[in-house]
């Protein structure tokens, strides 16, 4: 998240990489993620990866795409692709989703037993 210096450094670095690729004429296409998360809805996080060991306090925070972007898909210039279930137009159970962040969807590998 942007409020965590170590995490923000990663967001900035990946953002620079996306911007550089686009400045050279590249098209940056990325998977939306495989958490089954609605990227349009804020989530609550009670554990930061940077604050798991004492004496660091647990930070309770609301996670949004603005303050904790799913990278690289939520960065400007990236084409975010979600997955559909095998042979259907339905979302694959594992695919992240969200109307504000999805550019397109493509067939995924949802081959669960029925």
Short mmCIF file of the C-alpha atoms (twelve columns), coordinates in Angstrom:
data_MODEL
# 
_entry.id   MODEL 
# 
loop_
_atom_site.group_PDB 
_atom_site.id 
_atom_site.type_symbol 
_atom_site.label_atom_id 
_atom_site.label_alt_id 
_atom_site.label_comp_id 
_atom_site.label_asym_id 
_atom_site.label_seq_id 
_atom_site.Cartn_x 
_atom_site.Cartn_y 
_atom_site.Cartn_z 
_atom_site.pdbx_PDB_model_num 
ATOM 1   C CA . UNK A 1   0.000   0.000   0.000   1 
ATOM 2   C CA . UNK A 2   1.094   3.531   -0.628  1 
ATOM 3   C CA . UNK A 3   1.273   4.328   3.091   1 
ATOM 4   C CA . UNK A 4   3.910   1.607   3.604   1 
ATOM 5   C CA . UNK A 5   7.320   2.783   2.302   1 
ATOM 6   C CA . UNK A 6   8.495   -0.677  1.224   1 
ATOM 7   C CA . UNK A 7   5.238   -1.462  -0.563  1 
ATOM 8   C CA . UNK A 8   4.992   1.989   -2.138  1 
ATOM 9   C CA . UNK A 9   8.480   1.564   -3.610  1 
ATOM 10  C CA . UNK A 10  7.203   -1.518  -5.455  1 
ATOM 11  C CA . UNK A 11  4.098   0.317   -6.701  1 
ATOM 12  C CA . UNK A 12  6.270   3.179   -7.985  1 
ATOM 13  C CA . UNK A 13  8.814   0.846   -9.632  1 
ATOM 14  C CA . UNK A 14  6.168   -1.236  -11.412 1 
ATOM 15  C CA . UNK A 15  4.378   1.963   -12.446 1 
ATOM 16  C CA . UNK A 16  7.612   3.241   -13.996 1 
ATOM 17  C CA . UNK A 17  8.041   -0.058  -15.866 1 
ATOM 18  C CA . UNK A 18  4.495   0.144   -17.278 1 
ATOM 19  C CA . UNK A 19  5.020   3.788   -18.302 1 
ATOM 20  C CA . UNK A 20  8.374   2.961   -19.928 1 
ATOM 21  C CA . UNK A 21  6.918   0.069   -21.927 1 
ATOM 22  C CA . UNK A 22  4.092   2.278   -23.146 1 
ATOM 23  C CA . UNK A 23  6.504   5.106   -24.038 1 
ATOM 24  C CA . UNK A 24  8.309   2.667   -26.324 1 
ATOM 25  C CA . UNK A 25  5.057   1.660   -28.033 1 
ATOM 26  C CA . UNK A 26  4.414   -1.412  -25.922 1 
ATOM 27  C CA . UNK A 27  1.006   -2.662  -24.912 1 
ATOM 28  C CA . UNK A 28  0.910   -3.809  -21.297 1 
ATOM 29  C CA . UNK A 29  -1.606  -6.620  -20.830 1 
ATOM 30  C CA . UNK A 30  -1.862  -8.186  -17.382 1 
ATOM 31  C CA . UNK A 31  -3.978  -10.707 -15.508 1 
ATOM 32  C CA . UNK A 32  -6.520  -9.112  -13.190 1 
ATOM 33  C CA . UNK A 33  -5.475  -11.493 -10.428 1 
ATOM 34  C CA . UNK A 34  -6.637  -14.812 -9.069  1 
ATOM 35  C CA . UNK A 35  -8.083  -13.898 -5.680  1 
ATOM 36  C CA . UNK A 36  -11.766 -13.846 -6.716  1 
ATOM 37  C CA . UNK A 37  -11.866 -10.276 -5.404  1 
ATOM 38  C CA . UNK A 38  -14.188 -7.473  -6.494  1 
ATOM 39  C CA . UNK A 39  -11.690 -4.675  -7.102  1 
ATOM 40  C CA . UNK A 40  -14.506 -2.094  -7.018  1 
ATOM 41  C CA . UNK A 41  -15.309 -2.771  -3.340  1 
ATOM 42  C CA . UNK A 42  -13.045 -1.665  -0.487  1 
ATOM 43  C CA . UNK A 43  -11.710 -4.458  1.702   1 
ATOM 44  C CA . UNK A 44  -10.598 -4.404  5.320   1 
ATOM 45  C CA . UNK A 45  -7.083  -5.540  6.183   1 
ATOM 46  C CA . UNK A 46  -5.977  -6.185  9.748   1 
ATOM 47  C CA . UNK A 47  -2.490  -7.445  8.871   1 
ATOM 48  C CA . UNK A 48  0.056   -5.650  6.777   1 
ATOM 49  C CA . UNK A 49  2.867   -7.751  5.360   1 
ATOM 50  C CA . UNK A 50  5.225   -5.148  6.782   1 
ATOM 51  C CA . UNK A 51  3.829   -5.363  10.323  1 
ATOM 52  C CA . UNK A 52  3.617   -9.045  11.216  1 
ATOM 53  C CA . UNK A 53  6.459   -9.232  13.735  1 
ATOM 54  C CA . UNK A 54  6.466   -7.538  17.157  1 
ATOM 55  C CA . UNK A 55  7.091   -4.794  18.169  1 
ATOM 56  C CA . UNK A 56  5.339   -3.479  15.045  1 
ATOM 57  C CA . UNK A 57  1.659   -2.771  15.709  1 
ATOM 58  C CA . UNK A 58  -1.064  -4.310  13.607  1 
ATOM 59  C CA . UNK A 59  -2.455  -1.676  11.278  1 
ATOM 60  C CA . UNK A 60  -6.189  -1.887  10.645  1 
ATOM 61  C CA . UNK A 61  -6.945  -0.230  7.335   1 
ATOM 62  C CA . UNK A 62  -9.393  -0.145  4.470   1 
ATOM 63  C CA . UNK A 63  -7.887  -1.380  1.223   1 
ATOM 64  C CA . UNK A 64  -9.003  0.351   -1.965  1 
ATOM 65  C CA . UNK A 65  -7.587  0.373   -5.478  1 
ATOM 66  C CA . UNK A 66  -6.423  3.942   -4.878  1 
ATOM 67  C CA . UNK A 67  -4.437  3.400   -1.674  1 
ATOM 68  C CA . UNK A 68  -3.383  -0.230  -2.297  1 
ATOM 69  C CA . UNK A 69  -3.472  -0.881  -6.036  1 
ATOM 70  C CA . UNK A 70  -3.414  -4.439  -7.318  1 
ATOM 71  C CA . UNK A 71  -0.306  -4.182  -9.446  1 
ATOM 72  C CA . UNK A 72  0.219   -3.983  -12.297 1 
ATOM 73  C CA . UNK A 73  -3.450  -4.182  -13.326 1 
ATOM 74  C CA . UNK A 74  -4.661  -1.125  -11.406 1 
ATOM 75  C CA . UNK A 75  -1.863  1.092   -12.681 1 
ATOM 76  C CA . UNK A 76  -2.462  3.653   -15.429 1 
ATOM 77  C CA . UNK A 77  -1.795  2.256   -18.887 1 
ATOM 78  C CA . UNK A 78  -2.176  -1.437  -18.059 1 
ATOM 79  C CA . UNK A 79  -4.878  -3.497  -19.749 1 
ATOM 80  C CA . UNK A 80  -6.473  -5.608  -17.011 1 
ATOM 81  C CA . UNK A 81  -7.799  -8.993  -18.197 1 
ATOM 82  C CA . UNK A 82  -10.169 -11.190 -16.207 1 
ATOM 83  C CA . UNK A 83  -10.937 -14.853 -16.814 1 
ATOM 84  C CA . UNK A 84  -14.173 -16.513 -17.875 1 
ATOM 85  C CA . UNK A 85  -15.153 -20.025 -16.904 1 
ATOM 86  C CA . UNK A 86  -14.413 -22.841 -19.337 1 
ATOM 87  C CA . UNK A 87  -16.721 -22.577 -22.354 1 
ATOM 88  C CA . UNK A 88  -18.979 -19.883 -20.866 1 
ATOM 89  C CA . UNK A 89  -19.214 -16.130 -20.541 1 
ATOM 90  C CA . UNK A 90  -19.426 -16.396 -16.742 1 
ATOM 91  C CA . UNK A 91  -16.564 -15.199 -14.561 1 
ATOM 92  C CA . UNK A 92  -14.114 -17.898 -13.517 1 
ATOM 93  C CA . UNK A 93  -14.461 -18.464 -9.769  1 
ATOM 94  C CA . UNK A 94  -10.876 -17.394 -9.117  1 
ATOM 95  C CA . UNK A 95  -10.721 -14.317 -11.349 1 
ATOM 96  C CA . UNK A 96  -10.637 -10.860 -9.830  1 
ATOM 97  C CA . UNK A 97  -13.350 -8.605  -11.189 1 
ATOM 98  C CA . UNK A 98  -14.749 -5.094  -11.024 1 
ATOM 99  C CA . UNK A 99  -16.428 -2.934  -13.594 1 
ATOM 100 C CA . UNK A 100 -14.099 0.012   -12.976 1 
ATOM 101 C CA . UNK A 101 -10.896 -1.978  -13.441 1 
ATOM 102 C CA . UNK A 102 -11.555 -4.661  -16.030 1 
ATOM 103 C CA . UNK A 103 -10.664 -3.882  -19.609 1 
ATOM 104 C CA . UNK A 104 -11.680 -7.235  -21.035 1 
ATOM 105 C CA . UNK A 105 -12.110 -10.911 -20.222 1 
ATOM 106 C CA . UNK A 106 -10.775 -14.018 -21.918 1 
ATOM 107 C CA . UNK A 107 -11.282 -17.765 -21.521 1 
ATOM 108 C CA . UNK A 108 -9.645  -19.026 -18.373 1 
ATOM 109 C CA . UNK A 109 -8.802  -22.413 -16.963 1 
ATOM 110 C CA . UNK A 110 -11.786 -23.032 -14.692 1 
ATOM 111 C CA . UNK A 111 -12.000 -26.834 -14.942 1 
ATOM 112 C CA . UNK A 112 -13.499 -27.638 -11.548 1 
ATOM 113 C CA . UNK A 113 -15.360 -30.879 -11.121 1 
ATOM 114 C CA . UNK A 114 -19.132 -30.373 -11.154 1 
# 
